[in-house]
């Protein structure tokens, strides 16, 4: 396959710009607008790197960073699915698979991207499981820092949130321990984070 020219590079950049336009339910730190997928992915990359290093997990750093970069990339066409959106969750797998195939069709030359998305989605290695777990923890940390802004706005019950997070964080090691610490911290002043 021939080397991409500047027009092809610009087409991929357009896809990256579209990824930056995918809004999430959670608000950005300033509470003035919704966070986008690119911001979320960057936070995930950095937090995974930080945790792998500081907790001395000895996971493959390259795999972690690549998985974190691509973990939501299919949302460029599939859109973000809020964790409490039951209708969206019913169609999520289909929409994301269609998006993955569309990206592969539009950019067949970027084989490593497609392989990385597939490896991450399979969830078969420790690095994918770790990135998935941290991905599920991040919105909870963000809401904690924002004093439960989104939880209150969306009328999320803490019992439902805790059950969902405990179920979705399959990692029973360090990330699960951090989740339990966060829940303990929130429970000390739960009325500050949730509606009564």
VOGU-3710 file (C-alpha; in Angstrom, 3 decimals, decimal comma):
1> xxxxxxxxxx> 0,000/0,000/0,000  1,324/3,422/-0,893  2,221/6,075/1,652  -0,631/8,449/2,569  -0,480/11,899/1,027  -1,546/15,086/2,810  -5,148/14,709/1,615  -5,347/11,262/3,193  -3,738/12,546/6,383  -6,304/15,362/6,440
11> xxxxxxxxxx> -9,126/12,810/6,087  -7,875/11,008/9,188  -7,542/14,341/10,986  -11,191/15,033/10,116  -12,084/11,749/11,846  -10,122/12,860/14,918  -11,991/16,167/14,909  -15,284/14,267/14,736  -14,138/12,211/17,736  -13,557/15,445/19,640
21> xxxxxxxxxx> -17,181/16,390/18,903  -18,667/13,325/20,609  -20,200/14,650/23,817  -20,543/12,595/26,969  -23,190/13,020/29,660  -20,662/14,024/32,301  -19,608/17,646/32,459  -16,099/18,963/31,923  -14,286/20,075/35,088  -15,486/23,684/34,748
31> xxxxxxxxxx> -19,147/22,488/34,729  -19,815/24,853/31,808  -20,051/22,218/29,061  -20,090/18,494/28,485  -16,850/16,558/28,364  -15,958/15,147/24,947  -14,542/11,748/24,065  -11,066/13,109/23,294  -10,795/14,726/26,735  -12,063/11,569/28,400
41> xxxxxxxxxx> -9,629/9,387/26,437  -6,682/11,623/27,334  -7,638/11,457/31,013  -7,860/7,690/30,766  -4,440/7,428/29,105  -2,792/9,520/31,803  -4,584/7,904/34,758  -3,802/4,389/33,497  -0,151/5,306/33,059  -0,076/6,891/36,533
51> xxxxxxxxxx> -1,705/3,901/38,225  0,399/1,322/36,383  3,558/3,136/37,446  2,699/4,186/41,001  0,946/0,958/41,984  3,802/-0,999/40,371  1,376/-3,174/38,427  4,017/-4,139/35,862  1,496/-4,241/33,034  2,630/-3,586/29,456
61> xxxxxxxxxx> 2,669/0,212/29,295  2,489/0,320/25,497  -0,609/-1,878/25,419  -2,265/0,130/28,193  -1,680/3,454/26,444  -2,855/2,126/23,073  -5,989/0,575/24,584  -6,802/3,763/26,455  -6,403/5,798/23,266  -8,767/3,583/21,242
71> xxxxxxxxxx> -11,183/2,385/23,926  -14,005/4,729/22,798  -12,861/5,440/19,233  -15,845/3,641/17,694  -18,038/6,262/19,348  -17,004/8,612/16,540  -19,824/6,901/14,597  -21,702/5,002/17,324  -22,031/7,897/19,790  -21,531/7,692/23,537
81> xxxxxxxxxx> -23,884/5,478/25,531  -24,665/6,704/29,032  -24,360/3,961/31,599  -27,969/4,456/32,804  -29,468/4,664/29,280  -31,245/1,317/29,044  -32,423/1,838/25,452  -28,939/2,889/24,331  -27,349/-0,100/26,060  -29,629/-2,470/24,106
91> xxxxxxxxxx> -28,223/-1,237/20,767  -24,681/-0,387/21,894  -22,905/-3,569/20,720  -24,511/-3,422/17,282  -23,813/0,304/16,823  -20,225/-0,057/17,977  -19,553/-3,061/15,734  -20,988/-1,185/12,741  -18,781/1,782/13,637  -15,681/-0,426/13,968
101> xxxxxxxxxx> -16,316/-1,906/10,527  -16,912/1,545/9,039  -13,611/2,847/10,423  -11,822/-0,246/9,078  -13,461/0,306/5,685  -12,589/4,011/5,572  -8,999/3,578/6,813  -7,881/0,064/5,812  -4,251/1,191/5,754  -4,262/1,766/9,552
111> xxxxxxxxxx> -4,103/-1,930/10,393  -2,614/-1,426/13,851  -5,579/0,721/14,903  -8,050/-1,986/13,911  -6,052/-4,738/15,624  -5,792/-2,676/18,802  -9,528/-1,971/18,909  -10,262/-5,678/18,416  -7,774/-6,735/21,119  -9,215/-4,202/23,562
121> xxxxxxxxxx> -12,807/-5,194/22,830  -11,987/-8,880/23,347  -10,928/-8,074/26,928  -8,691/-11,103/26,984  -5,503/-9,673/28,427  -4,709/-8,048/31,764  -4,046/-4,681/30,128  -7,490/-4,547/28,476  -9,195/-5,548/31,731  -7,245/-2,867/33,595
131> xxxxxxxxxx> -8,058/-0,101/31,089  -11,730/-1,097/31,095  -11,820/-0,943/34,903  -10,147/2,478/35,065  -12,519/3,711/32,331  -15,465/2,795/34,581  -13,844/4,483/37,593  -13,057/7,832/35,939  -16,628/9,235/35,743  -17,095/8,411/39,405
141> xxxxxxxxxx> -13,900/10,240/40,368  -14,943/13,207/38,228  -18,371/13,346/39,861  -16,706/13,092/43,263  -14,546/16,108/42,395  -17,657/17,943/41,161  -19,584/17,134/44,370  -21,961/14,826/42,511  -23,115/17,450/40,019  -24,192/14,983/37,309
151> xxxxxxxxxx> -25,554/12,487/39,834  -27,800/15,151/41,334  -28,785/16,571/37,951  -29,745/13,127/36,623  -31,258/11,980/39,918  -28,950/8,949/40,184  -29,448/6,849/43,311  -26,219/6,005/45,081  -27,213/2,372/45,629  -27,752/1,947/41,879
161> xxxxxxxxxx> -24,459/3,653/41,086  -22,458/1,561/43,544  -24,004/-1,694/42,304  -23,353/-0,782/38,676  -19,736/0,208/39,311  -19,014/-2,891/41,378  -20,431/-5,030/38,571  -18,629/-3,200/35,749  -15,189/-3,109/37,382  -14,163/-6,699/36,797
171> xxxxxxxxxx> -10,642/-6,052/38,060  -10,696/-7,383/41,598  -7,316/-5,898/42,413  -6,078/-2,352/42,678  -8,835/-0,604/40,686  -11,541/-2,386/42,665  -9,800/-1,314/45,884  -9,794/2,299/44,658  -13,507/2,021/43,869  -14,251/0,790/47,386
181> xxxxxxxxxx> -12,145/3,600/48,888  -14,065/6,129/46,795  -17,417/4,696/47,881  -16,326/4,906/51,531  -15,243/8,511/51,014  -18,555/9,442/49,369  -20,588/7,659/52,038  -19,088/9,880/54,742  -21,088/12,809/53,297  -23,400/11,133/50,767
191> xxxxxx> -25,977/13,942/50,965  -23,384/16,286/49,461  -23,229/14,085/46,321  -26,787/12,832/45,849  -30,312/14,142/46,170  -32,012/13,022/49,375
//
